[in-house]
Amino acid sequence: MVHKYSKGWFVKRLREHGILVHPQYKSHLGLFKESELRNLYYQYVEKEMLETEQK
């Protein structure tokens, strides 16, 4: 089981939303630190979820 908010959890969530590589650096998500993945998650996934709820 992947611990919620671990590096693996963020990678899994980002992949579920179609983000397989870092949008800016075009590098594999596994190469980034947990903090960088967390920022990506909130930047793309959370924002997307909020926009969906507002519609």
N, C-alpha and C positions, 0 to 999 in steps of 0.2 A: 504494500500500500504506500502511496506517495503522500507524504505529510503535507497538509494544506499550507500554502505559502512557502514551500521549499522551492529550490531552484527547479526541480523536476516538475512541480505543480505548475509553475509559471510557464515552463516550456510546453507542457501538455495543453494548457488553456490557450496559449497563443497559437499553437498548431490547430486547435479546434476552430479557431477563427480565421484560419487560412494564412497565418503568418509563420512561414517555415524558416525564413532567414531574417536577420535584422534589416529592417527597411532602409536604414541609412548606410550601413556598412556592408550589406549583402553577405554577411558571414553567418555560419551555422549558429543557432541559438545556444547550443551547448558550450560555446566558447566564452559566453558572457557571464559576468558575476550575477549573483542573485539580485543585487540592488538594481542593476541595469535591466534585468528581466522584469523586475517589479515596476520600474518606470515605464517600460514598454507596455506592460499589461494595462496599467492605469491610463496610459496615453491612448491606446487603441481599443482595448476590450471594454473597459469601463465606460469610456466616452460613447462607444457604439451602443452599449446597453442603455445608457441614459437617453440617447437620441431616439432609440426605438420606443422607449417608454413614453416619451413626450408626444409621439405621433398619434 
